[in-house]
């Protein structure tokens, strides 16, 4: 039984992420309002999904190493925000942008002993990924209502992987384990998109983003290269 006031690692992580996203959202507002030199700066809300490639986690029984299962992470929802500051204006605008994207996923797998033996392991996984990115961007207008943009640069990815397992050794014996591991790594990202302008000056569009990083979780046997493609709907409020 946990002491009063104790929070599971995943709950603490949820609160940290929520706080960081809120700070990013609120932090840009006074900057844009008080400084005339940033009147062309913009905020962009990002919502979509991430397709991961070869992101797998191996699970083995504590009593019988031959009993194993693989949790394959393929698709995760993504939510984030970015902000851009133009440095050179013209038919083509150059600037700097930075932002954060948060993804999460719950997954369950079962490992069964060979020949349907007595050993069965039921595993619940929770994966949280926070992606902080920064770099230059370029915007080009295609008429009065449409613009395209592209950006690239480094990223810092932070992840937490929580695992809860119930291992049924026999009808009367069950072993329960809870593990949590955090990791961080740097990488690269690039994105491109198109936006369409409304009458009030706000924009909505689509964005495709690719990224690559590496996370070495302590309690996971394999080193995990985190790479994938994100397909995002974007909304840019009126400046």
Backbone as CSV, one residue per row, in Angstrom:
resi,resn,N_x,N_y,N_z,CA_x,CA_y,CA_z,C_x,C_y,C_z
1,UNK,0.852,-1.195,0.000,0.000,0.000,0.000,0.884,1.241,0.000
2,UNK,0.585,2.194,-0.885,1.421,3.378,-1.030,1.068,4.409,0.029
3,UNK,2.036,5.215,0.511,1.746,6.251,1.488,0.828,7.306,0.923
4,UNK,0.120,8.011,1.830,-0.817,9.059,1.414,-0.082,10.151,0.656
5,UNK,-0.676,10.608,-0.427,-0.046,11.646,-1.226,0.858,11.130,-2.313
6,UNK,1.030,9.796,-2.368,1.912,9.217,-3.385,1.235,9.243,-4.738
7,UNK,1.986,9.586,-5.783,1.493,9.582,-7.150,2.295,8.596,-7.962
8,UNK,1.604,7.773,-8.745,2.293,6.865,-9.650,3.122,7.676,-10.622
9,UNK,4.271,7.136,-11.101,5.129,7.889,-12.029,4.390,8.396,-13.242
10,UNK,3.482,7.577,-13.802,2.774,8.008,-15.005,1.879,9.201,-14.729
11,UNK,1.283,9.265,-13.486,0.438,10.400,-13.158,1.276,11.659,-12.999
12,UNK,2.453,11.526,-12.357,3.341,12.680,-12.256,3.748,13.162,-13.635
13,UNK,4.035,12.221,-14.535,4.438,12.571,-15.903,3.315,13.309,-16.612
14,UNK,2.061,12.849,-16.452,0.931,13.528,-17.077,0.842,14.971,-16.613
15,UNK,1.054,15.191,-15.328,0.953,16.551,-14.796,2.094,17.428,-15.301
16,UNK,3.281,16.880,-15.404,4.417,17.632,-15.922,4.163,18.063,-17.362
17,UNK,3.684,17.113,-18.198,3.416,17.423,-19.608,2.325,18.480,-19.725
18,UNK,1.238,18.301,-18.965,0.137,19.258,-19.042,0.615,20.654,-18.650
19,UNK,1.451,20.727,-17.607,1.966,22.017,-17.180,2.851,22.671,-18.220
20,UNK,3.717,21.871,-18.879,4.612,22.427,-19.894,3.836,22.951,-21.088
21,UNK,2.823,22.190,-21.533,2.016,22.648,-22.674,1.268,23.924,-22.312
22,UNK,0.737,23.989,-21.073,0.022,25.182,-20.640,0.950,26.389,-20.588
23,UNK,2.180,26.194,-20.079,3.152,27.287,-20.035,3.484,27.793,-21.433
24,UNK,3.657,26.838,-22.376,3.937,27.245,-23.751,2.793,28.060,-24.332
25,UNK,1.555,27.600,-24.068,0.393,28.310,-24.619,0.271,29.712,-24.036
26,UNK,0.405,29.815,-22.702,0.236,31.104,-22.053,1.449,32.004,-22.239
27,UNK,2.627,31.406,-22.329,3.851,32.188,-22.398,3.974,33.014,-23.659
28,UNK,3.461,32.509,-24.779,3.575,33.248,-26.031,2.614,34.438,-26.087
29,UNK,1.489,34.367,-25.342,0.454,35.384,-25.477,0.928,36.775,-25.090
30,UNK,1.509,36.994,-23.894,1.971,38.349,-23.571,3.100,38.829,-24.451
31,UNK,3.956,37.922,-24.917,5.052,38.318,-25.802,4.511,38.927,-27.076
32,UNK,3.516,38.271,-27.647,2.951,38.762,-28.900,2.164,40.048,-28.693
33,UNK,1.574,40.209,-27.513,0.722,41.369,-27.273,1.516,42.622,-26.936
34,UNK,2.664,42.469,-26.252,3.364,43.627,-25.723,4.474,44.138,-26.634
35,UNK,4.982,43.323,-27.525,6.145,43.714,-28.322,5.725,43.907,-29.771
36,UNK,5.763,45.169,-30.262,5.342,45.449,-31.632,6.241,44.780,-32.655
37,UNK,7.485,44.492,-32.279,8.411,43.884,-33.225,8.057,42.449,-33.534
38,UNK,7.131,41.889,-32.766,6.750,40.486,-32.985,5.338,40.368,-33.561
39,UNK,4.855,41.449,-34.198,3.484,41.427,-34.688,3.268,40.359,-35.762
40,UNK,4.330,39.943,-36.428,4.189,38.908,-37.444,4.529,37.515,-36.907
41,UNK,4.851,37.412,-35.622,5.079,36.097,-35.028,3.761,35.334,-34.996
42,UNK,3.843,34.032,-34.946,2.626,33.231,-34.986,2.727,32.041,-34.044
43,UNK,1.564,31.589,-33.625,1.418,30.368,-32.844,0.646,29.370,-33.692
44,UNK,1.019,28.115,-33.616,0.370,27.080,-34.403,0.020,25.905,-33.494
45,UNK,-1.240,25.527,-33.484,-1.703,24.368,-32.724,-1.658,23.143,-33.632
46,UNK,-1.146,22.025,-33.109,-0.938,20.816,-33.898,-1.720,19.650,-33.300
47,UNK,-2.460,18.936,-34.136,-3.237,17.796,-33.670,-3.256,16.730,-34.757
48,UNK,-2.899,15.497,-34.397,-2.897,14.438,-35.408,-2.431,13.113,-34.842
49,UNK,-1.682,12.382,-35.648,-1.233,11.043,-35.267,0.189,10.813,-35.763
50,UNK,0.890,9.912,-35.077,2.264,9.565,-35.425,2.334,8.102,-35.833
51,UNK,2.979,7.835,-36.965,3.234,6.465,-37.421,4.693,6.144,-37.133
52,UNK,4.913,5.193,-36.211,6.272,4.818,-35.818,6.745,3.601,-36.608
53,UNK,8.060,3.532,-36.797,8.667,2.423,-37.522,9.617,1.667,-36.588
54,UNK,9.378,0.364,-36.438,10.264,-0.520,-35.665,10.436,-0.059,-34.226
55,UNK,9.350,0.347,-33.587,9.389,0.700,-32.173,8.774,-0.461,-31.395
56,UNK,9.638,-1.341,-30.883,9.187,-2.576,-30.234,9.771,-2.693,-28.831
57,UNK,9.003,-3.336,-27.946,9.447,-3.607,-26.587,9.262,-5.100,-26.302
58,UNK,10.324,-5.733,-25.807,10.295,-7.157,-25.500,9.984,-7.378,-24.024
59,UNK,9.141,-8.377,-23.753,8.768,-8.725,-22.384,9.026,-10.213,-22.158
60,UNK,9.661,-10.545,-21.021,9.955,-11.935,-20.692,9.439,-12.279,-19.301
61,UNK,9.087,-13.527,-19.140,8.654,-14.012,-17.840,9.827,-13.981,-16.860
62,UNK,9.539,-13.653,-15.601,10.584,-13.647,-14.579,10.945,-15.056,-14.128
63,UNK,10.043,-16.019,-14.299,10.312,-17.390,-13.872,10.716,-18.304,-15.016
64,UNK,10.356,-17.941,-16.250,10.687,-18.762,-17.409,11.060,-17.840,-18.571
65,UNK,12.371,-17.598,-18.782,12.804,-16.667,-19.842,12.355,-17.057,-21.244
66,UNK,11.962,-18.314,-21.438,11.506,-18.720,-22.773,10.120,-18.171,-23.096
67,UNK,9.408,-17.711,-22.092,8.080,-17.133,-22.302,8.250,-15.633,-22.523
68,UNK,7.995,-15.181,-23.732,8.185,-13.777,-24.065,7.116,-13.297,-25.030
69,UNK,6.945,-11.986,-25.059,5.984,-11.351,-25.961,6.554,-10.015,-26.404
70,UNK,6.087,-9.541,-27.542,6.554,-8.277,-28.111,5.405,-7.286,-28.180
71,UNK,5.645,-6.110,-27.651,4.692,-5.015,-27.779,5.189,-4.087,-28.885
72,UNK,4.434,-4.016,-29.966,4.828,-3.209,-31.120,3.998,-1.926,-31.152
73,UNK,4.686,-0.794,-31.051,4.020,0.504,-31.076,4.041,1.022,-32.515
74,UNK,2.871,1.194,-33.092,2.794,1.635,-34.487,2.191,3.026,-34.634
75,UNK,1.074,3.289,-33.968,0.387,4.569,-34.131,0.080,5.154,-32.751
76,UNK,0.350,6.451,-32.583,0.038,7.159,-31.360,-0.564,8.510,-31.699
77,UNK,-1.552,8.983,-30.926,-2.052,10.348,-31.135,-0.995,11.363,-30.755
78,UNK,-1.067,12.542,-31.336,-0.082,13.601,-31.087,-0.797,14.932,-30.908
79,UNK,-0.339,15.699,-29.931,-0.899,17.011,-29.632,0.249,17.952,-29.301
80,UNK,0.218,19.156,-29.871,1.328,20.055,-29.591,1.060,21.493,-29.988
81,UNK,2.099,22.297,-29.839,2.027,23.718,-30.161,3.411,24.176,-30.607
82,UNK,3.444,25.116,-31.521,4.715,25.693,-31.958,4.546,27.196,-32.113
83,UNK,5.673,27.889,-32.071,5.664,29.328,-32.271,6.784,29.724,-33.216
84,UNK,6.515,30.669,-34.112,7.506,31.100,-35.084,7.740,32.598,-35.049
85,UNK,8.984,32.990,-35.291,9.364,34.406,-35.305,10.060,34.719,-36.630
86,UNK,9.465,35.564,-37.493,10.111,35.900,-38.770,11.338,36.773,-38.568
87,UNK,12.389,36.494,-39.324,13.621,37.276,-39.258,13.867,38.074,-40.539
88,UNK,13.450,37.532,-41.657,13.654,38.172,-42.952,12.361,38.062,-43.738
89,UNK,11.721,39.226,-44.019,10.434,39.239,-44.690,10.593,39.588,-46.160
90,UNK,9.669,39.080,-46.956,9.682,39.320,-48.387,8.712,38.371,-49.051
91,UNK,8.848,38.174,-50.365,8.008,37.161,-51.021,8.161,35.794,-50.354
92,UNK,9.385,35.547,-49.840,9.646,34.353,-49.051,10.117,34.807,-47.675
93,UNK,9.465,34.329,-46.629,9.785,34.717,-45.255,10.658,33.653,-44.605
94,UNK,11.745,34.107,-43.967,12.626,33.215,-43.219,12.530,33.551,-41.734
95,UNK,12.590,32.514,-40.886,12.483,32.764,-39.460,12.934,31.577,-38.638
96,UNK,12.683,31.660,-37.336,13.008,30.595,-36.397,11.732,30.139,-35.700
97,UNK,11.620,28.852,-35.448,10.464,28.315,-34.759,10.901,27.314,-33.688
98,UNK,10.037,27.115,-32.712,10.261,26.116,-31.679,8.922,25.635,-31.176
99,UNK,8.892,24.432,-30.625,7.616,23.916,-30.154,7.759,22.610,-29.412
100,UNK,6.617,22.035,-29.083,6.570,20.780,-28.338,5.420,19.933,-28.847
101,UNK,5.657,18.622,-28.922,4.626,17.663,-29.310,4.607,16.529,-28.291
102,UNK,3.423,16.153,-27.858,3.251,15.105,-26.857,2.445,13.964,-27.463
103,UNK,2.933,12.718,-27.267,2.251,11.522,-27.757,2.128,10.524,-26.617
104,UNK,1.103,9.686,-26.662,0.885,8.703,-25.613,0.200,7.464,-26.196
105,UNK,0.384,6.341,-25.503,-0.191,5.096,-25.998,-0.290,4.076,-24.867
106,UNK,-1.428,3.401,-24.752,-1.616,2.260,-23.869,-1.721,1.003,-24.719
107,UNK,-1.118,-0.084,-24.244,-1.090,-1.315,-25.026,-1.067,-2.505,-24.070
108,UNK,-1.664,-3.621,-24.489,-1.683,-4.835,-23.684,-1.259,-6.019,-24.530
109,UNK,-0.412,-6.890,-23.967,0.032,-8.099,-24.644,-0.008,-9.264,-23.649
110,UNK,-0.026,-10.491,-24.189,-0.041,-11.702,-23.363,1.046,-12.649,-23.838
111,UNK,1.820,-13.180,-22.887,2.853,-14.169,-23.188,2.435,-15.501,-22.572
112,UNK,2.498,-16.569,-23.383,2.066,-17.894,-22.946,3.200,-18.879,-23.148
113,UNK,3.384,-19.776,-22.169,4.429,-20.787,-22.271,4.198,-21.728,-23.426
114,UNK,5.279,-22.346,-23.922,5.187,-23.271,-25.043,4.269,-24.432,-24.693
115,UNK,3.454,-24.803,-25.702,2.530,-25.910,-25.483,1.387,-25.557,-24.563
116,UNK,1.154,-24.247,-24.370,0.057,-23.829,-23.507,0.311,-24.163,-22.059
117,UNK,1.567,-24.015,-21.608,1.941,-24.358,-20.245,1.258,-23.493,-19.214
118,UNK,1.639,-23.713,-17.945,0.984,-23.007,-16.852,1.349,-21.528,-16.793
119,UNK,2.522,-21.171,-17.330,2.988,-19.798,-17.205,2.285,-18.903,-18.230
120,UNK,1.601,-17.894,-17.729,0.957,-16.890,-18.570,1.257,-15.517,-17.977
121,UNK,1.644,-14.580,-18.831,1.975,-13.241,-18.375,1.090,-12.236,-19.103
122,UNK,0.343,-11.441,-18.337,-0.515,-10.402,-18.882,0.148,-9.054,-18.606
123,UNK,0.419,-8.295,-19.668,1.240,-7.098,-19.561,0.468,-5.886,-20.074
124,UNK,0.442,-4.841,-19.261,-0.131,-3.546,-19.655,1.001,-2.538,-19.761
125,UNK,1.079,-1.847,-20.895,2.156,-0.892,-21.153,1.586,0.506,-21.347
126,UNK,2.353,1.487,-20.888,2.022,2.887,-21.124,3.290,3.590,-21.583
127,UNK,3.193,4.253,-22.726,4.341,4.966,-23.290,3.966,6.432,-23.485
128,UNK,4.832,7.326,-22.977,4.646,8.762,-23.122,5.901,9.352,-23.773
129,UNK,5.707,10.176,-24.784,6.842,10.793,-25.479,6.608,12.295,-25.610
130,UNK,7.596,13.074,-25.194,7.570,14.524,-25.354,8.704,14.920,-26.278
131,UNK,8.360,15.655,-27.322,9.306,16.027,-28.385,9.429,17.546,-28.408
132,UNK,10.601,18.065,-28.034,10.875,19.501,-28.061,11.771,19.805,-29.249
133,UNK,11.360,20.724,-30.124,12.121,20.968,-31.355,12.365,22.454,-31.572
134,UNK,13.380,22.729,-32.393,13.774,24.106,-32.673,14.504,24.132,-34.009
135,UNK,14.362,25.233,-34.762,15.087,25.332,-36.014,14.546,26.419,-36.919
136,UNK,15.175,26.624,-38.067,14.725,27.628,-39.027,13.516,27.137,-39.829
137,UNK,12.776,28.090,-40.368,11.659,27.750,-41.241,11.581,28.761,-42.373
138,UNK,10.855,28.397,-43.424,10.643,29.269,-44.570,9.166,29.194,-44.959
139,UNK,8.586,30.357,-45.293,7.187,30.434,-45.708,7.116,31.147,-47.057
140,UNK,6.315,30.609,-47.960,6.095,31.234,-49.267,4.593,31.321,-49.520
141,UNK,4.125,32.506,-49.887,2.707,32.706,-50.188,2.398,32.246,-51.607
142,UNK,1.269,31.554,-51.721,0.748,31.161,-53.036,-0.570,31.897,-53.245
143,UNK,-0.470,33.182,-53.532,-1.674,33.982,-53.641,-2.044,34.561,-52.282
144,UNK,-3.261,35.094,-52.157,-3.701,35.765,-50.939,-4.264,34.803,-49.904
145,UNK,-4.652,33.608,-50.301,-5.352,32.703,-49.393,-4.570,31.443,-49.030
146,UNK,-3.435,31.233,-49.638,-2.712,29.970,-49.434,-1.232,30.234,-49.232
147,UNK,-0.620,29.460,-48.345,0.824,29.535,-48.170,1.379,28.156,-47.855
148,UNK,2.616,27.947,-48.221,3.318,26.706,-47.905,4.519,27.050,-47.031
149,UNK,4.964,26.076,-46.259,6.091,26.323,-45.371,6.865,25.031,-45.156
150,UNK,8.094,25.175,-44.684,8.945,24.031,-44.360,9.906,24.456,-43.262
151,UNK,10.289,23.502,-42.440,11.226,23.780,-41.358,11.988,22.523,-40.982
152,UNK,13.125,22.694,-40.331,13.949,21.559,-39.924,14.863,21.992,-38.787
153,UNK,15.401,21.009,-38.062,16.318,21.340,-36.980,16.450,20.212,-35.987
154,UNK,17.141,20.469,-34.875,17.346,19.441,-33.857,16.114,19.267,-32.973
155,UNK,16.079,18.157,-32.255,15.005,17.908,-31.297,15.572,17.212,-30.069
156,UNK,14.874,17.371,-28.976,15.138,16.639,-27.749,13.891,15.842,-27.419
157,UNK,14.018,14.527,-27.306,12.882,13.668,-26.996,13.051,13.073,-25.605
158,UNK,11.999,13.159,-24.813,11.962,12.581,-23.471,10.818,11.577,-23.434
159,UNK,11.075,10.388,-22.898,10.055,9.357,-22.868,9.964,8.671,-21.525
160,UNK,8.778,8.178,-21.220,8.576,7.342,-20.039,7.805,6.105,-20.455
161,UNK,8.279,4.950,-19.957,7.669,3.664,-20.298,7.301,2.949,-19.005
162,UNK,5.999,2.751,-18.782,5.501,2.077,-17.588,4.960,0.708,-17.963
163,UNK,5.283,-0.295,-17.157,4.835,-1.661,-17.405,4.255,-2.265,-16.129
164,UNK,3.065,-2.840,-16.242,2.458,-3.597,-15.155,2.187,-5.012,-15.666
165,UNK,2.711,-6.032,-14.964,2.550,-7.412,-15.426,1.997,-8.286,-14.314
166,UNK,1.092,-9.200,-14.695,0.571,-10.242,-13.816,0.997,-11.574,-14.392
167,UNK,1.888,-12.270,-13.688,2.406,-13.555,-14.164,1.741,-14.682,-13.387
168,UNK,0.922,-15.467,-14.107,0.207,-16.582,-13.504,1.087,-17.824,-13.616
169,UNK,1.783,-18.156,-12.532,2.674,-19.314,-12.519,1.872,-20.587,-12.345
170,UNK,0.824,-20.527,-11.561,-0.080,-21.662,-11.359,-1.444,-21.098,-10.997
171,UNK,-2.389,-21.968,-10.760,-3.727,-21.499,-10.430,-3.763,-20.731,-9.122
172,UNK,-2.800,-21.011,-8.263,-2.813,-20.383,-6.941,-1.720,-19.337,-6.747
173,UNK,-0.812,-19.176,-7.723,0.309,-18.256,-7.555,0.361,-17.247,-8.695
174,UNK,0.366,-15.975,-8.322,0.459,-14.881,-9.290,1.535,-13.907,-8.825
175,UNK,2.421,-13.563,-9.742,3.482,-12.607,-9.450,3.162,-11.302,-10.177
176,UNK,3.104,-10.215,-9.414,2.805,-8.913,-10.013,4.031,-8.025,-9.930
177,UNK,4.342,-7.345,-11.042,5.476,-6.432,-11.097,5.060,-5.132,-11.766
178,UNK,5.535,-4.026,-11.224,5.322,-2.702,-11.799,6.687,-2.058,-12.000
179,UNK,6.973,-1.646,-13.224,8.254,-1.027,-13.544,8.020,0.275,-14.311
180,UNK,8.925,1.206,-14.109,8.852,2.484,-14.803,10.256,2.911,-15.193
181,UNK,10.414,3.396,-16.408,11.728,3.798,-16.898,11.596,5.064,-17.731
182,UNK,12.543,5.995,-17.518,12.574,7.228,-18.298,13.862,7.293,-19.101
183,UNK,13.806,7.967,-20.235,14.987,8.111,-21.086,14.849,9.391,-21.897
184,UNK,15.974,9.876,-22.387,15.973,11.064,-23.245,17.029,10.885,-24.325
185,UNK,16.847,11.574,-25.426,17.795,11.496,-26.535,17.595,12.653,-27.494
186,UNK,18.620,12.965,-28.254,18.542,14.033,-29.245,18.387,13.426,-30.632
187,UNK,17.940,14.237,-31.569,17.746,13.762,-32.933,17.491,14.923,-33.875
188,UNK,16.899,14.604,-35.005,16.605,15.594,-36.038,15.148,15.487,-36.453
189,UNK,14.612,16.588,-36.941,13.235,16.615,-37.419,13.119,17.570,-38.586
190,UNK,12.135,17.324,-39.439,11.835,18.209,-40.560,10.345,18.128,-40.844
191,UNK,9.763,19.229,-41.243,8.335,19.222,-41.539,8.018,20.181,-42.672
192,UNK,6.880,19.938,-43.303,6.404,20.788,-44.386,4.889,20.757,-44.377
193,UNK,4.277,21.852,-44.810,2.826,21.892,-44.782,2.252,22.974,-45.665
194,UNK,0.938,23.011,-45.690,0.198,24.013,-46.449,-0.919,24.533,-45.567
195,UNK,-1.199,25.827,-45.660,-2.242,26.450,-44.855,-3.132,27.313,-45.735
196,UNK,-4.408,27.409,-45.335,-5.398,28.193,-46.057,-5.956,29.258,-45.120
197,UNK,-6.025,30.491,-45.597,-6.390,31.635,-44.751,-7.891,31.896,-44.816
198,UNK,-8.464,32.191,-43.624,-9.867,32.571,-43.515,-9.997,34.091,-43.552
199,UNK,-11.243,34.574,-43.554,-11.498,36.014,-43.639,-10.907,36.771,-42.451
200,UNK,-10.896,36.147,-41.265,-10.400,36.843,-40.078,-8.881,36.784,-39.943
201,UNK,-8.187,36.180,-40.892,-6.739,36.109,-40.860,-6.178,34.837,-40.254
202,UNK,-7.011,34.023,-39.615,-6.540,32.750,-39.085,-6.337,31.756,-40.231
203,UNK,-5.556,30.707,-39.946,-5.231,29.722,-40.980,-5.435,28.306,-40.462
204,UNK,-5.789,27.416,-41.367,-5.891,25.998,-41.047,-5.273,25.213,-42.198
205,UNK,-4.596,24.100,-41.861,-3.945,23.350,-42.922,-3.519,21.967,-42.491
206,UNK,-2.630,21.407,-43.274,-2.100,20.066,-43.049,-0.585,20.121,-43.024
207,UNK,0.011,19.250,-42.211,1.462,19.229,-42.050,1.934,17.778,-41.984
208,UNK,3.070,17.508,-42.617,3.732,16.201,-42.519,5.103,16.436,-41.896
209,UNK,5.441,15.623,-40.900,6.688,15.819,-40.160,7.393,14.481,-39.954
210,UNK,8.661,14.457,-40.236,9.475,13.270,-39.995,10.507,13.545,-38.917
211,UNK,10.861,12.515,-38.127,11.818,12.711,-37.043,12.550,11.404,-36.762
212,UNK,13.680,11.544,-36.078,14.501,10.387,-35.729,15.253,10.714,-34.445
213,UNK,15.172,9.808,-33.456,15.888,9.971,-32.208,16.164,8.586,-31.637
214,UNK,16.778,8.510,-30.455,17.047,7.237,-29.797,16.814,7.379,-28.304
215,UNK,16.068,6.414,-27.753,15.790,6.389,-26.328,16.259,5.054,-25.754
216,UNK,17.101,5.092,-24.740,17.610,3.884,-24.100,16.963,3.756,-22.727
217,UNK,15.850,3.019,-22.667,15.162,2.818,-21.396,15.922,1.813,-20.536
218,UNK,15.999,2.078,-19.226,16.777,1.244,-18.328,16.245,-0.182,-18.245
219,UNK,14.922,-0.346,-18.165,14.328,-1.654,-17.928,13.913,-2.363,-19.206
220,UNK,14.364,-1.861,-20.353,14.036,-2.483,-21.637,15.306,-3.054,-22.226
221,UNK,15.234,-4.318,-22.660,16.433,-5.022,-23.115,17.051,-4.377,-24.346
222,UNK,16.228,-3.864,-25.256,16.730,-3.339,-26.519,16.863,-1.815,-26.474
223,UNK,17.832,-1.310,-27.252,17.905,0.123,-27.496,16.866,0.465,-28.561
224,UNK,16.064,1.473,-28.300,14.972,1.786,-29.210,15.257,3.053,-29.997
225,UNK,15.337,2.895,-31.306,15.424,4.041,-32.196,14.011,4.508,-32.484
226,UNK,13.728,5.746,-32.155,12.389,6.291,-32.323,12.371,7.122,-33.595
227,UNK,11.725,6.598,-34.609,11.604,7.318,-35.874,10.206,7.124,-36.418
228,UNK,9.729,8.141,-37.105,8.379,8.028,-37.620,7.954,9.236,-38.429
229,UNK,6.702,9.190,-38.853,6.071,10.269,-39.609,4.830,10.725,-38.858
230,UNK,4.643,12.032,-38.808,3.460,12.600,-38.188,2.609,13.284,-39.242
231,UNK,1.311,13.045,-39.149,0.335,13.677,-40.028,-0.559,14.537,-39.141
232,UNK,-0.464,15.864,-39.332,-1.056,16.796,-38.375,-1.997,17.776,-39.058
233,UNK,-3.087,18.075,-38.375,-3.944,19.195,-38.728,-3.444,20.403,-37.942
234,UNK,-3.282,21.532,-38.604,-2.733,22.715,-37.952,-3.753,23.851,-37.939
235,UNK,-3.680,24.636,-36.891,-4.520,25.841,-36.792,-3.658,26.992,-36.292
236,UNK,-3.625,28.077,-37.032,-2.850,29.276,-36.674,-3.833,30.419,-36.420
237,UNK,-4.001,30.841,-35.154,-4.938,31.922,-34.851,-4.536,33.239,-35.497
238,UNK,-5.473,34.158,-35.541,-5.194,35.491,-36.074,-4.151,36.191,-35.205
239,UNK,-3.078,36.744,-35.778,-2.044,37.423,-34.987,-2.632,38.579,-34.162
